[in-house]
Amino acid sequence: MGAALALAARGRGRTSPNPSVGCVIVRGGAVVGRGWTQPGGRPHAEAIALAEAGPAAQGATAYVTLEPCAHVSPRGPACADLLASHGVARVVTAQTDPDPRTNGKGLARLAAAGVQAISGIRSVEARTTMAGFLTRLALGRPHVTLKLATSLDGCIAKADGESRWITGPDARAHAHLERSRHETILVGRGTWEVDRPALDVRLPGLEDRAPQRVILSSHDDGGGDAVWLSSPGAIAQLRGDHVLVEGGAQVASAFLAEDLVDRLLLYRAPILIGDGKHALGAIGLGALADAHGRWAMIDSRQLGSDRLEVYERVRCSPGS
């Protein structure tokens, strides 16, 4: 399942409206087929893995990060039927598919065909991989990641606006990798007009994964091929399931105030700025007690001289 999860991560930000799924087919202790959802959502991971496995799929075990789909689409067959028709003996999934067209039906169809079906293996990791798809289903909007690059004292720029560069090359390279995993990148009008950022992906081999550029502004003044939105909540109308919010402070604060941030990337450089521009303004916090218990660290790593901390919004349920 770990290998299937790693394959699923390859498609993040490229498979909407479908989730990015990974599939590994094993027979006799050897991998005979593998696949992941392709750009645009088709072919599905299972179809690719079965095509690679060929006759070796007979009697094999398929590890899939999401319950195989049960509905036939004009773009392809139902994966539950494909697995059964290829003679797969056992299917192990990370989690069931919340899409009402499949939810439980894929596993039931496999069982009816005599295929042993097991679910719930490494489901927490699978939900992280498919966060965009799950957020869209539960909340009707994309999954939002907020990126902040700050000094140790929480500044994003000097008082005069100078901000290049707070973090070093390793942290900036990681930020570009994050861009490649999102369909959309969003900044505020002030950042757009002052910095004129390219908002592209400048990593060898990933240049074609540059996300759609979106500008948040109360006035639509145009901006080339960029999309202009008047409010944070308008992200619901965007294509794709992943939005990366990069700045500036007013935009970051607005998304936090409306509780639209699901994931926080905090890059901190070992520098002090002092009288600079702070990363955040007012975020609608009523009492200090309300600030606790809202964020959980899920990753922390060193990137050159900088430190990255990754936090997820703690929610009681997908819609809370």
Steps between C-alpha positions, in 0.01 A plus 500: 500500500793730566610466138145568381483814713829622355364448148180687586704801613642534149167611361404753765374820343459348153208255514196716579208431499618154602718421802862401453511128571789254506483127427757224542431139394702227670522130416731251662677771697590701188349818359346419162313822434479855624319817402374838612219726378602693193455876433136589452387199703534219244620231461446390859783347701348151495465496120866592453621245755288222348626580150858469626431180690321325214440128570703529823202676660324161524499400869691813604438758774429861404586775747297812421492827694126549438209265456479405128223689325170323435350733239554476127611825339515602132872546569557146623366185668438446871825394669323251728384312189845522342672349802248216518517425127879475515478234768649697789452290814523771767462878510636700792392864518599787726150644527154492350400753236263769637372571148135385518534328163744252657490530882516134604369374167846430360594274789159331488535431128843348554369278779208389282752395234688286751784747556616542860466869584671669796483871586649741755871435452700824558188706453637811674782528246258440215275782617801733499586402144140557387433807713395713203245249372360439849477871582317571175246227578451600864517879482435584135832683462867422434745403770696811603867513598638825639873558454685742732872573475607700805790612714531366854305801623211439260575755229455445127687814389689803624300812579581638154359185334828326415439125518742328261616278635395409854547126453786322328515300175403165653181641652415681177549180301264317736243777455520452122441126549188592696388723214524203264252310717227764478270593213471858624731756663345810656645836607353836591479800274772682694748215457408475132552868429812558709695177446357387164576138594521240223320244722641220287694181574874536449615145564662296220245262351201656675468824307180381333328469840469875555166563675221731391565852634225664706496854638281594798370855468179691560547652153552294185763698313600216275839340500590309188409136536445526876157443656370773731284418803323747728489290818670194655175302482497538121764226477208255490452591134859423402591191304715246678511383860814667640567871562834633623472843665835680492439857612501756622408557863153641428406204282639246748304665781180506294516126430573423866220729618251309284644165617585397145855378568536123526880475500775740602857502367720707729854562371713676761839651429759546778491879475351788698347801325351700785298793370366317196176391340331226697371180341144545626252767598167451672356151451180536701630347821254572781695363798843346543338175610341475155844481339591171669427158356444622146828388341696174515857465375531213253854557373817688586828503313817697439542657155854632486518771766120534515238304688171375355204415718178361352171529686150372428178662614340287770136441416255278686357385167570577131240777498575663835 
